[in-house]
């Protein structure tokens, strides 16, 4: 018996927006308040399993999230990741990165470079939380204009 896919049965985070094709969620990572995932609603394991038109449509959502993060949050860098090793269901991670974040410049899944308890980290998180509502409102507004 095949194990049930968690992204087929659960939202996968705090739902921001969805349509018949994708759902966009906040990943609810404590040190990365604007960490966003674009999750394909249909179950596919690999990007190459999708027809080219669906791959392009999916990436339009990923690019839109990245664009809004850049415009509203002004990060140092955006990390895009599509692993699927732990959850073999097509989904993308869009993670705004800042020099002040706990892992910068390494991957957010690595050991922290900075202590989350120090003053710079607390200022970073407070600033991220302050911008989160504007980021999410802007993103949702833009998502409503996509016609896939």
N, C-alpha and C positions, 0 to 999 in steps of 0.2 A: 504494500500500500504506500502510495506517495504521500509525503508530508505536505500538509496544507500550507500555502504561501501566506505569510503574515500580511503582505501588502495587498493581497486579494480579500482578506477578511477584516483588516483594520485600517483606519485612516492613516496611521503612521506618524502622527504628530498633531499639532493644532491646525485644523483646517482653515485656510484663508479663502480659498476659491476652488470651484470645480465645475467641470462640464462633463459631457459624455466621454471625452477623450483622456483628460488628465485631471489630477487634483494637485493643488499647490498647497504645501503645508509649511508651517514653522516647525523646525525640527526640535525646538525647545531644548537647545544645548545651553547650559547656564553661562558659559563664558563667551558664547556667540549668539546673542539674541536675535540677529537677523539671518541666521543660518536657515536657508530655505531649500526645500526639496520639490522637484517636479516629478510626479509619479504617474507613469502611464497606467490607465485604469485597466486595460486588457492585460492579461498575463502573457508576457513574452520574456524570455530569458536573456536574449542578446539583442543589441541594436540591429544586427544584420538579419534578425528574424522578421523585422518590419519591412514592409514595402517602402521603396524610396520616398513616396509622397508622405507616408506616416512618419518616417525618420525626419524629414524636413519640417513637418508640422510640429513634432515634438521639440525639435531644436529651436523653433521660433519661440516657444515658451521659455526655454532655458536662456536664450539670448535676451528675452524681455526682462526676466528676473535680473540677469546680470546688469543690463542697462539701467534699470531702476535703482539697483544697489549702488552703482557708480554715481548716478545723478544725485541721489538723496543722501547717501552715507559717505561718499568720497573716500573709499578705502584705499589703502596703499596698493592692494592687489586683490583680485578675485580668484578663488580656487574653484575649479569645476572638477567634479569627480563622478565617475560612473563605474562602480566596482561590481556589485551584485554577487560577491563571493559568499557573504553571510546570508543575503536575501536575494536569491536568483530571480529577480523581477526587475524589469527595466525601470530605473529611476535615476535622477541626477541630483547631486548635491551642489548647491551654489552657496559659497561661503565667503563673505567679505572679510578680508584680512587687514589688520592694522599693526603697525610696528609695536603698539602697546599691548597687543593680545598676548595671552600667557604662553603661546607656543611659537610665536613669530621668530624666525622665518620658517620653522619646520611645520610639518603637517599637524593639524589639530589633534590627531590621534597619537602623537608622539609624547614624550615626557615634557612637562612644562619647562620653559626657559626662565619664566618669572613666577614668583610666588603670587597666587591670586589674592593674598591678604595685604600686599603692600599698597601704598597710597596711589601709585600710578595705575595699578590694576583696578582699584576701586573707582578712580576717576574715569578710566576707560569704560568700565561696565556702566557707570552712571550715565555717561554720554551716549552709549549705545542704547540703553533703555529709553533715554529721552527721545532719540530719533526713531525708535521702533514704530511708534504709531504713525508717524508721517510716512515712513517707508512702506508699511503695510497698506495704508490708505491709498498711496500713489500706485502701488503695485496692483491692488484690486481694481482700481479705476482703469488702469491700462489693460488689464486682463479682459475686462468687459468689452474692449474694442476689438479683440482678436476674433476672427470668424473662421475657426476650423471646425 
